[in-house]
Amino acid sequence: MTVAQFFVALLSIAIALSVIMAGAWLVQQRTGNSGWVDTIWTFGLGAVGAVSALAPVPATGSRQFLVAVIIALWAARLGLHIASRSRGIADDPRYAEMARAWGDAAPRQMFWLLQKQAWVTIPLALAVFLAAHNPAPLFRMQDVVAIIVVMAAIIGEAVADRQLRAFKSDPANKGRVCDAGLWAWSRHPNYFFEWLGWLAYPLLAIEIGGAFGWGYLALLAPACMYWLLVYVSGIPPLEAHMLRSRGQTFRDYQARTSAFFPTPPRR
């Protein structure tokens, strides 16, 4: 891959993500439901990732198809889950709290927030592109491990989402905090498995022998996702909302349960 090819791909990814998140802002403004933002982000990233994976710049054949299938499966599973959740709510409490704090400037501030989300998503889509265009032969040991990792991540996140949905659907659990199944080991097992899946792309992109130096940039994807989930748009606003709505019950849950990485519950 030439320097020119790399930067054309990078610019194309950046523009596409910016346009997608501008569309998400329009949907949010029309519906008043910011839950659709994450739905559009997921399907948008999946589409950009799949298209960039299949772009013949340069062509790597079956590796491109494999990576396109992986990102498409991820987007379909997560996007449909978030869409189903968004249909059942009036607004996402994380975005709603920010909008209240912004007051009359909320529309403008929301637009720029979503553009920032587009910009910090660039390393994720770039990792997909690099994983697809690594010229190494497919099905090295790294590739096999990557496939295992991404499947474990998709299944693990789906199980966590199903456990939470089942807990919330039981009227007896109203006002309680879900601490069943995977949620007894991590306060955010869905976030953990989401991060885990992005480790697959550096495995696919990196050529240990150094023949594809661009591949090391794919390490930015899991680093970026960890930062977003743990410090920015994932755990902090969600836990702030849970503390307001569940109070001491959630504080007790925090005291006995790991925030991110699954570990046995503390007594």
C-alpha positions in Angstrom: 0.0 0.0 0.0 1.4 3.4 -1.0 1.3 6.5 1.1 -1.1 8.1 -1.4 -3.5 5.1 -1.2 -3.4 5.2 2.6 -4.3 8.9 2.8 -7.0 8.6 0.2 -8.6 5.8 2.2 -8.2 7.8 5.5 -9.8 11.0 4.0 -12.7 8.9 2.4 -13.4 7.3 5.8 -13.4 10.6 7.6 -15.8 12.3 5.1 -18.1 9.3 5.1 -18.3 9.1 8.9 -18.8 12.9 9.2 -21.8 12.7 6.7 -23.3 9.8 8.5 -23.2 11.5 11.9 -24.7 14.7 10.4 -27.5 12.5 9.3 -27.8 11.1 12.8 -28.1 14.7 14.1 -31.0 15.4 11.7 -32.8 12.2 12.9 -32.2 13.2 16.5 -33.6 16.7 15.9 -36.7 15.4 14.1 -37.6 12.6 16.5 -36.4 14.0 19.8 -35.1 10.5 20.5 -31.3 10.5 20.8 -31.4 6.7 21.1 -31.3 6.6 17.3 -27.9 8.3 17.3 -26.2 5.1 18.4 -28.2 3.0 16.0 -27.1 5.1 13.0 -23.5 5.2 14.3 -23.4 1.4 14.4 -24.9 0.8 11.0 -22.9 3.6 9.6 -19.6 2.3 10.9 -20.5 -1.1 9.7 -21.2 0.2 6.2 -18.0 2.3 6.0 -16.0 -0.6 7.3 -17.4 -3.1 4.9 -17.0 -0.8 1.9 -13.5 0.1 2.8 -12.6 -3.6 3.4 -13.8 -4.5 -0.1 -12.1 -1.5 -1.8 -9.4 -2.9 -4.2 -6.6 -0.6 -2.8 -4.7 -3.0 -3.0 -6.8 -6.1 -3.5 -6.1 -9.1 -1.1 -9.0 -11.3 -2.1 -10.4 -13.6 0.5 -9.0 -11.5 3.4 -11.1 -8.6 2.2 -14.2 -10.7 2.2 -13.6 -12.1 5.6 -13.1 -8.7 7.2 -16.2 -7.3 5.4 -18.3 -10.2 6.8 -16.9 -9.7 10.3 -17.7 -6.0 10.5 -21.1 -6.6 8.8 -22.1 -9.2 11.4 -21.0 -6.9 14.2 -23.1 -4.0 12.9 -26.2 -6.1 12.2 -26.2 -7.7 15.6 -25.5 -4.5 17.6 -27.5 -2.2 15.4 -30.6 -4.2 15.5 -30.3 -4.5 19.3 -29.9 -0.8 19.7 -32.8 -0.1 17.3 -35.1 -2.4 19.2 -34.1 -0.6 22.4 -34.6 2.8 20.9 -38.1 2.1 19.7 -39.1 1.5 23.3 -37.8 4.8 24.8 -38.6 8.5 24.5 -34.9 9.5 24.7 -31.5 8.2 25.7 -30.8 9.4 29.3 -27.1 10.1 28.6 -27.8 12.5 25.7 -30.9 13.9 27.4 -28.9 15.0 30.4 -26.3 16.8 28.2 -29.1 18.5 26.2 -30.7 19.8 29.5 -27.3 21.2 30.6 -26.8 22.9 27.2 -30.2 24.6 27.3 -31.0 26.7 24.2 -27.7 25.8 22.6 -28.5 22.1 22.7 -29.1 21.7 18.9 -25.8 23.3 18.0 -23.9 21.5 20.8 -25.4 18.1 19.8 -24.3 18.6 16.2 -20.7 19.2 17.2 -20.8 16.3 19.7 -21.8 13.9 17.0 -19.2 15.3 14.7 -16.6 14.6 17.4 -18.0 11.1 17.6 -17.4 10.8 13.8 -13.8 11.9 14.2 -13.0 9.5 17.1 -14.5 6.7 15.1 -12.0 7.1 12.3 -9.4 4.8 14.0 -12.1 2.0 14.2 -13.0 2.2 10.5 -9.3 2.5 9.6 -8.5 -0.6 11.6 -11.1 -2.5 9.5 -9.5 -1.2 6.3 -6.0 -2.2 7.4 -7.1 -5.6 8.5 -8.6 -6.2 5.1 -5.6 -5.0 3.1 -2.8 -6.8 4.9 -1.2 -8.7 2.0 -0.2 -11.7 4.2 -1.8 -15.1 3.3 -5.1 -15.7 5.1 -5.5 -18.1 8.0 -2.2 -17.5 9.8 -2.4 -18.4 13.4 -3.1 -14.7 14.2 -6.0 -14.8 11.8 -7.5 -17.9 13.5 -7.1 -16.2 16.9 -8.8 -13.1 15.6 -11.8 -15.0 14.3 -12.1 -16.7 17.7 -11.9 -13.4 19.5 -14.5 -11.6 17.4 -17.0 -14.5 17.6 -16.5 -14.7 21.4 -17.1 -11.0 21.6 -20.2 -11.0 19.5 -21.7 -13.9 21.4 -20.6 -12.6 24.8 -22.2 -9.2 24.1 -25.4 -10.8 22.8 -25.6 -12.9 26.0 -25.1 -9.9 28.2 -27.8 -7.9 26.3 -30.2 -10.8 26.5 -29.6 -11.2 30.3 -30.2 -7.5 30.9 -33.4 -7.5 28.7 -34.8 -10.5 30.6 -34.0 -8.9 33.9 -35.8 -5.7 33.0 -38.8 -7.5 31.6 -39.6 -9.1 35.0 -41.9 -6.7 37.0 -40.4 -8.1 40.2 -37.1 -6.4 39.3 -38.5 -2.9 39.1 -36.1 -0.5 40.9 -33.4 -3.1 41.2 -30.0 -3.3 39.6 -29.2 -6.2 37.3 -26.6 -8.4 38.9 -27.4 -11.7 37.3 -25.2 -13.8 35.0 -22.4 -11.8 33.4 -23.6 -8.7 35.2 -22.5 -10.2 38.5 -18.9 -10.2 37.1 -18.9 -6.8 35.5 -21.1 -3.8 35.7 -20.8 -3.4 32.0 -20.1 -6.8 30.4 -21.6 -5.6 27.1 -19.0 -2.8 27.0 -16.2 -5.3 27.8 -17.2 -7.6 24.9 -17.6 -4.7 22.6 -14.0 -3.7 23.3 -12.8 -7.3 23.1 -14.1 -7.5 19.5 -11.9 -4.6 18.4 -8.8 -6.6 19.4 -9.4 -8.8 16.4 -8.5 -6.1 13.8 -4.9 -5.6 14.9 -4.5 -9.3 14.9 -5.7 -9.4 11.3 -3.8 -6.3 10.3 -0.3 -6.8 11.8 2.4 -8.7 9.9 5.0 -9.6 12.5 7.7 -9.8 9.9 7.2 -6.1 9.1 6.0 -6.6 5.5 2.9 -4.4 6.3 4.0 -1.6 8.5 0.6 0.2 8.2 -1.0 -2.7 10.1 0.3 -1.5 13.5 -2.0 1.6 13.2 -4.9 -0.9 13.8 -3.8 -0.9 17.5 -5.5 2.5 17.8 -8.9 0.8 17.4 -9.0 -1.1 20.7 -7.2 1.8 22.5 -9.8 4.3 21.2 -12.7 2.0 22.1 -11.4 1.4 25.6 -11.0 5.2 26.1 -14.5 5.9 24.8 -16.2 3.2 26.8 -14.4 3.6 30.1 -13.7 7.3 30.3 -16.0 9.2 27.9 -19.3 8.2 26.4 -19.8 4.8 28.0 -19.4 4.1 31.7 -19.3 7.7 33.2 -22.6 9.1 31.9 -24.4 5.8 32.3 -23.3 5.3 35.9 -24.1 8.9 36.7 -27.7 8.2 35.5 -27.8 5.0 37.5 -26.7 6.7 40.7 -29.5 9.3 40.2 -32.1 6.7 39.6 -31.0 3.8 41.8 -29.0 5.6 44.6 -27.6 3.3 47.3 -28.6 0.1 45.5 -26.3 1.0 42.7 -23.5 2.1 45.0 -23.6 -1.3 46.7 -23.4 -2.9 43.2 -20.4 -0.7 42.4 -18.7 -1.8 45.6 -18.9 -5.5 44.9 -18.7 -5.6 41.1 -15.8 -4.8 38.7 -16.5 -1.8 36.4 -15.2 -3.3 33.2 -13.1 -6.4 33.1 -15.1 -9.4 34.4 -13.8 -10.7 37.8 -15.5 -12.7 40.5 -17.9 -10.5 42.6 -16.4 -9.1 45.8 -18.1 -9.9 49.1 
